[in-house]
Amino acid sequence: MTGSTGTARLRPALHAPGATRANAIPAGAWWLWALGLATAASRTTNPLLLGLLVGVAGYVVAARRTDAPWARSYGAFIKLGLFVVAVRLVFSAVLGSSVPGSDVLFTLPEVPLPGWAQGVRIGGRVTAEQLVFALYEGAKLAALLICVGAANSLASPARLLKSLPGALYEVGVAVVVAMTFAPNMVADVARLRTARRLRGRSTGGVGAVLRIGLPVLEGALERSVAVAASMDARGYGRTARVPTAVRRTTHVLTLGGLLGVCAGTYGLLAAEGAVHGLPLLLAGVVAALAGLRLGGRRSVRTRYRPDRWGVRAWLVAASGAAVALAMIRAGAVAPDALHPGVVPLTAPVLPLWPAVAVLIGLLPAVVAPLPPSPSDFKERS
């Protein structure tokens, strides 16, 4: 009995706790995790690794997303990724490709073009090599979009706005409003369609769309006016005076840091610049953070109950960074495993240790607090 009682007491401690306002993962940690997976996806065209990355992102989203309207956008990003792959294949078949190939699948009617359009063709032979190459490239872009969609589904836009530095607060408001407008509009459309269906009215056709569209736009306008009124009532836009030297130093550090971040990010995404990309990225991040720290002095707003980065938040962010670093290392050590051959066609092989490194991205599904379920709300009520 004593052993079973001790096991029963230990079992809840091994599981992640329920999410509360105090232990919820900050939005920045989710974005760092997702950007790490996106960086890893940008380093390979192996469809097996890309599928594994998408599976990791999807599992974490299914395990840790809430029932908020913005948390339902993951499915839209998956559909967008599939659309990108389809468009990439169609363009490759219709407009041709620079990839040479000998395995002709079919031939499309070719449109004759004038002499000044040499190098461009519409129609003609479609080879298996060019379609496989287009499939690999489209799958890489689709994986990038799906990883970004995972961040949109897991990170609350309002909490992301709260965690932004004071110097970026104005820009952050515009970004958050843009990110939340589409999910709220989709929720309003679904609510109005359900109401019309319950009243026995049609939900399809041009007339129904026009009758639904007007209340949706009216509701969006009312929310915008309410947000503007609340921001004005709370003194939004008031700034403090800072010395001229501090303002100029802030501009230099912020602009130089952002340029370093852009150059470093390009180096990480490009296969040839990975060695110099990481130091340049780190230097740019440090300079940009210093500039934002100085620029925050002009903001007089305060934060109510700011997000705290605990051990779980750092583990979530570090898991994405570990996946990205492992994939960058794999690209330097075994580039052939990350980029399967197209000419001649070879079957992709799943490399062992990069695949194991991708599985580190599943750590948030273990350490992140569990989102509240509908039954929890019923019990509280």
C-alpha positions as CSV (number, residue, x, y, z in Angstrom):
1,M,0.0,0.0,0.0
2,T,2.8,2.4,0.8
3,G,4.5,1.8,-2.5
4,S,1.3,2.3,-4.5
5,T,0.5,5.5,-2.6
6,G,4.0,6.9,-3.3
7,T,3.6,6.0,-7.0
8,A,0.2,7.7,-7.1
9,R,1.7,10.9,-5.6
10,L,4.7,10.8,-8.0
11,R,2.6,10.4,-11.1
12,P,1.0,13.9,-11.2
13,A,4.4,15.4,-10.7
14,L,5.8,13.7,-13.8
15,H,3.1,15.4,-16.0
16,A,2.9,19.0,-17.0
17,P,0.7,21.2,-14.8
18,G,-2.4,22.9,-15.9
19,A,-2.0,26.3,-17.5
20,T,-2.6,29.3,-15.3
21,R,-1.9,33.0,-15.7
22,A,1.3,32.5,-13.7
23,N,2.9,29.6,-15.5
24,A,1.6,30.1,-19.1
25,I,4.4,29.9,-21.7
26,P,5.2,33.5,-23.1
27,A,4.3,34.2,-26.7
28,G,8.0,34.9,-27.5
29,A,9.0,31.4,-26.4
30,W,6.5,29.8,-28.8
31,W,7.7,32.1,-31.7
32,L,11.4,31.2,-31.0
33,W,10.4,27.5,-31.0
34,A,8.5,27.8,-34.3
35,L,11.3,29.9,-35.9
36,G,13.8,27.2,-34.9
37,L,11.7,24.6,-36.7
38,A,11.3,26.9,-39.7
39,T,15.1,27.5,-39.9
40,A,15.6,23.7,-39.9
41,A,13.0,23.3,-42.7
42,S,14.8,25.9,-44.8
43,R,18.1,23.9,-44.6
44,T,16.8,20.8,-46.3
45,T,14.7,19.5,-49.2
46,N,14.5,16.0,-47.9
47,P,10.7,15.3,-47.9
48,L,11.1,12.8,-45.1
49,L,12.8,15.4,-42.8
50,L,10.3,18.0,-43.9
51,G,7.4,15.7,-43.1
52,L,8.9,14.9,-39.7
53,L,9.2,18.7,-39.0
54,V,5.6,19.2,-40.0
55,G,4.5,16.3,-37.8
56,V,6.4,17.6,-34.8
57,A,4.8,21.0,-35.2
58,G,1.3,19.5,-35.7
59,Y,1.7,17.3,-32.6
60,V,2.7,20.2,-30.4
61,V,-0.2,22.3,-31.7
62,A,-2.7,19.5,-31.1
63,A,-1.4,19.0,-27.6
64,R,-1.0,22.6,-26.4
65,R,-3.3,24.9,-28.3
66,T,-6.4,26.5,-26.7
67,D,-9.9,27.1,-27.9
68,A,-9.3,30.8,-28.7
69,P,-10.2,32.1,-32.1
70,W,-6.6,32.7,-33.2
71,A,-5.7,29.2,-32.2
72,R,-7.8,27.7,-35.0
73,S,-5.6,29.1,-37.8
74,Y,-3.3,26.1,-38.0
75,G,-5.6,24.3,-40.5
76,A,-5.6,27.3,-42.8
77,F,-1.8,27.3,-42.9
78,I,-1.8,23.6,-43.8
79,K,-4.2,24.3,-46.6
80,L,-2.0,27.2,-47.7
81,G,1.1,24.9,-47.7
82,L,-0.7,22.3,-49.9
83,F,-1.8,25.1,-52.2
84,V,1.8,26.3,-52.5
85,V,3.0,22.8,-53.4
86,A,0.3,22.4,-56.0
87,V,1.1,25.8,-57.6
88,R,4.8,25.0,-57.7
89,L,4.1,21.7,-59.5
90,V,1.7,23.4,-62.0
91,F,4.2,26.2,-62.8
92,S,7.0,23.7,-63.2
93,A,4.9,21.7,-65.7
94,V,3.6,24.6,-67.7
95,L,6.6,27.0,-67.7
96,G,9.3,24.4,-67.6
97,S,12.4,24.1,-65.4
98,S,16.1,24.5,-65.6
99,V,16.6,21.0,-64.2
100,P,17.6,18.6,-67.0
101,G,15.8,15.3,-67.2
102,S,15.4,12.3,-69.5
103,D,12.4,10.6,-68.0
104,V,9.6,12.2,-70.0
105,L,6.2,11.7,-68.4
106,F,4.0,13.6,-70.9
107,T,4.2,16.5,-73.4
108,L,2.1,19.6,-73.3
109,P,1.2,21.7,-76.4
110,E,4.0,24.3,-76.6
111,V,3.2,27.9,-77.3
112,P,5.5,29.5,-79.9
113,L,7.2,32.6,-78.5
114,P,9.1,35.4,-80.2
115,G,12.9,35.5,-80.5
116,W,13.3,38.0,-77.7
117,A,11.8,35.5,-75.2
118,Q,14.5,33.0,-75.6
119,G,15.0,30.8,-72.5
120,V,11.3,31.0,-71.7
121,R,8.8,28.4,-72.8
122,I,5.2,27.6,-72.2
123,G,4.4,23.9,-72.5
124,G,6.6,21.2,-74.0
125,R,8.1,18.2,-72.3
126,V,7.5,17.5,-68.7
127,T,10.0,15.2,-67.0
128,A,9.9,13.3,-63.8
129,E,13.1,15.1,-62.6
130,Q,11.7,18.6,-62.9
131,L,8.4,17.6,-61.1
132,V,10.3,16.0,-58.3
133,F,12.6,19.0,-57.9
134,A,9.5,21.3,-57.8
135,L,7.9,19.0,-55.3
136,Y,10.9,19.2,-53.0
137,E,11.1,23.0,-53.3
138,G,7.4,23.4,-52.7
139,A,7.5,21.1,-49.7
140,K,10.2,23.2,-48.1
141,L,8.2,26.4,-48.5
142,A,5.1,24.6,-47.2
143,A,6.9,23.5,-44.2
144,L,8.1,27.0,-43.5
145,L,4.5,28.3,-43.7
146,I,3.2,25.5,-41.4
147,C,5.8,26.2,-38.8
148,V,4.8,29.9,-38.8
149,G,1.2,28.7,-38.5
150,A,2.1,26.7,-35.4
151,A,3.4,29.9,-33.8
152,N,0.2,31.7,-34.7
153,S,-1.9,28.9,-33.1
154,L,0.1,28.7,-29.9
155,A,1.1,32.3,-29.1
156,S,-1.5,34.7,-27.9
157,P,-1.3,38.0,-30.0
158,A,-2.3,40.1,-26.9
159,R,0.4,38.6,-24.8
160,L,2.9,39.0,-27.6
161,L,2.0,42.7,-27.7
162,K,2.5,43.0,-24.0
163,S,6.0,41.4,-24.2
164,L,7.2,43.8,-26.9
165,P,9.7,46.5,-26.0
166,G,8.3,49.9,-25.4
167,A,10.1,51.2,-28.6
168,L,8.1,48.8,-30.7
169,Y,4.7,49.2,-29.0
170,E,3.2,51.3,-31.8
171,V,4.2,48.9,-34.5
172,G,3.2,46.0,-32.4
173,V,-0.4,47.3,-32.0
174,A,-0.8,47.5,-35.8
175,V,0.6,44.0,-36.2
176,V,-1.6,42.5,-33.5
177,V,-4.7,44.2,-34.9
178,A,-3.8,42.8,-38.4
179,M,-3.2,39.3,-37.0
180,T,-6.5,39.2,-35.0
181,F,-8.8,40.8,-37.6
182,A,-8.9,37.7,-39.9
183,P,-9.6,35.1,-37.1
184,N,-12.3,37.4,-35.6
185,M,-13.9,37.9,-39.0
186,V,-14.0,34.2,-39.6
187,A,-15.6,33.6,-36.2
188,D,-18.2,36.3,-37.0
189,V,-19.0,34.7,-40.4
190,A,-19.4,31.2,-38.7
191,R,-21.7,32.7,-36.0
192,L,-23.9,34.5,-38.5
193,R,-24.1,31.5,-40.8
194,T,-25.2,29.3,-37.9
195,A,-27.8,31.9,-36.9
196,R,-29.2,32.0,-40.5
197,R,-29.2,28.2,-40.6
198,L,-31.2,28.0,-37.4
199,R,-33.7,30.4,-38.8
200,G,-34.2,28.3,-41.9
201,R,-32.5,30.7,-44.3
202,S,-29.9,29.8,-46.9
203,T,-26.2,30.3,-46.2
204,G,-25.0,30.0,-49.8
205,G,-25.3,32.2,-52.9
206,V,-24.4,35.8,-53.6
207,G,-27.4,37.2,-51.7
208,A,-26.5,35.3,-48.5
209,V,-22.9,36.4,-48.7
210,L,-24.0,40.1,-49.1
211,R,-26.3,39.8,-46.1
212,I,-23.6,38.2,-44.0
213,G,-20.8,40.5,-45.1
214,L,-22.5,43.7,-43.9
215,P,-22.9,42.7,-40.3
216,V,-19.3,41.3,-40.3
217,L,-17.9,44.6,-41.5
218,E,-20.0,46.5,-39.1
219,G,-18.8,44.4,-36.2
220,A,-15.2,44.8,-37.2
221,L,-15.7,48.6,-37.4
222,E,-17.3,48.6,-33.9
223,R,-14.4,46.7,-32.5
224,S,-11.9,49.0,-34.0
225,V,-13.6,52.1,-32.6
226,A,-13.8,50.4,-29.2
227,V,-10.1,49.6,-29.2
228,A,-9.3,53.2,-30.3
229,A,-11.4,54.6,-27.5
230,S,-9.9,52.4,-24.9
231,M,-6.4,53.2,-26.0
232,D,-7.2,56.9,-25.9
233,A,-8.7,56.6,-22.4
234,R,-5.5,54.9,-21.2
235,G,-3.2,57.6,-22.4
236,Y,-1.8,55.7,-25.4
237,G,0.7,57.7,-27.4
238,R,2.2,59.7,-24.6
239,T,6.0,59.8,-24.8
240,A,8.7,61.1,-22.5
241,R,11.5,63.4,-23.5
242,V,15.0,61.9,-24.0
243,P,18.3,63.6,-24.7
244,T,19.4,64.1,-28.3
245,A,22.5,61.9,-27.9
246,V,20.4,59.0,-26.5
247,R,18.0,59.3,-29.4
248,R,20.7,59.2,-32.0
249,T,22.5,56.3,-30.4
250,T,19.2,54.5,-30.3
251,H,18.7,55.0,-34.0
252,V,22.2,53.8,-34.9
253,L,22.0,50.7,-32.7
254,T,18.5,49.7,-33.9
255,L,19.2,50.3,-37.6
256,G,22.6,48.5,-37.4
257,G,21.2,45.7,-35.4
258,L,18.3,45.1,-37.8
259,L,20.7,45.1,-40.7
260,G,22.9,42.6,-38.9
261,V,19.8,40.4,-38.2
262,C,18.8,40.5,-41.9
263,A,22.3,39.6,-43.1
264,G,22.8,36.9,-40.5
265,T,19.4,35.4,-41.2
266,Y,20.2,35.3,-44.9
267,G,23.5,33.6,-44.1
268,L,21.7,31.0,-42.1
269,L,19.2,30.3,-44.8
270,A,21.8,30.2,-47.5
271,A,24.0,27.1,-47.7
272,E,27.2,29.0,-48.3
273,G,26.9,31.6,-45.5
274,A,26.1,29.4,-42.5
275,V,29.6,29.9,-41.0
276,H,29.4,33.7,-40.9
277,G,25.6,34.0,-40.6
278,L,25.4,32.9,-36.9
279,P,28.0,35.4,-35.5
280,L,26.5,38.2,-37.6
281,L,23.0,37.3,-36.4
282,L,24.0,37.3,-32.7
283,A,25.8,40.6,-33.1
284,G,22.8,42.1,-34.8
285,V,20.4,40.8,-32.1
286,V,22.6,42.3,-29.3
287,A,22.8,45.7,-31.0
288,A,19.1,45.7,-31.8
289,L,18.2,44.8,-28.2
290,A,20.5,47.6,-26.9
291,G,18.8,50.1,-29.2
292,L,15.3,48.9,-28.2
293,R,16.3,49.2,-24.6
294,L,17.3,52.8,-25.0
295,G,14.3,53.5,-27.2
296,G,12.0,52.3,-24.5
297,R,12.9,55.3,-22.4
298,R,10.5,57.4,-24.4
299,S,7.6,55.2,-23.6
300,V,5.9,56.0,-20.3
301,R,3.5,53.1,-20.3
302,T,3.6,50.4,-17.7
303,R,2.9,46.6,-17.9
304,Y,0.4,44.9,-15.7
305,R,1.5,41.5,-14.6
306,P,4.2,41.0,-17.3
307,D,5.0,37.5,-18.5
308,R,7.8,35.7,-16.7
309,W,10.2,33.4,-18.4
310,G,10.5,30.3,-16.3
311,V,12.3,27.1,-16.8
312,R,9.6,25.7,-19.0
313,A,9.6,28.7,-21.3
314,W,13.4,28.5,-21.7
315,L,13.1,24.8,-22.5
316,V,10.5,25.5,-25.2
317,A,12.6,28.1,-26.8
318,A,15.8,26.1,-26.5
319,S,14.2,23.0,-28.2
320,G,13.5,25.0,-31.3
321,A,17.1,26.5,-31.3
322,A,18.5,23.0,-30.8
323,V,16.7,21.7,-33.9
324,A,17.9,24.6,-36.0
325,L,21.5,24.2,-34.9
326,A,21.5,20.4,-35.4
327,M,20.1,20.9,-39.0
328,I,22.8,23.6,-39.7
329,R,25.4,21.2,-38.5
330,A,24.0,18.3,-40.6
331,G,24.2,20.6,-43.6
332,A,27.9,21.1,-43.1
333,V,28.7,17.5,-42.3
334,A,26.3,15.5,-44.6
335,P,24.8,17.8,-47.2
336,D,23.8,14.9,-49.5
337,A,21.5,13.5,-46.9
338,L,19.6,16.8,-46.6
339,H,19.3,17.3,-50.3
340,P,18.3,14.1,-52.2
341,G,19.6,13.8,-55.8
342,V,17.2,14.7,-58.6
343,V,19.5,14.0,-61.6
344,P,19.6,11.1,-61.6
345,L,16.5,10.4,-59.5
346,T,17.3,8.8,-56.2
347,A,15.0,7.8,-53.4
348,P,15.3,10.0,-50.3
349,V,16.8,8.4,-47.2
350,L,16.0,9.5,-43.7
351,P,19.3,10.4,-42.0
352,L,19.4,9.0,-38.4
353,W,20.8,11.7,-36.2
354,P,19.2,14.7,-37.9
355,A,15.8,12.9,-37.6
356,V,16.5,12.3,-33.9
357,A,17.5,16.0,-33.5
358,V,14.1,17.0,-35.1
359,L,12.3,15.0,-32.4
360,I,13.8,17.4,-29.8
361,G,11.1,19.8,-31.1
362,L,8.5,17.6,-29.3
363,L,9.8,18.9,-25.9
364,P,7.1,21.6,-25.6
365,A,4.4,18.9,-25.8
366,V,5.9,17.5,-22.5
367,V,7.0,20.5,-20.5
368,A,4.5,23.2,-21.5
369,P,1.4,23.5,-19.2
370,L,-1.7,21.8,-20.3
371,P,-4.4,24.2,-21.8
372,P,-7.7,24.3,-19.9
373,S,-10.3,21.9,-21.3
374,P,-14.1,22.7,-21.6
375,S,-14.8,20.4,-18.7
376,D,-12.6,22.5,-16.4
377,F,-14.7,25.5,-17.2
378,K,-17.9,23.6,-16.4
379,E,-16.4,22.4,-13.1
380,R,-15.5,26.0,-12.2
381,S,-18.9,27.3,-13.1
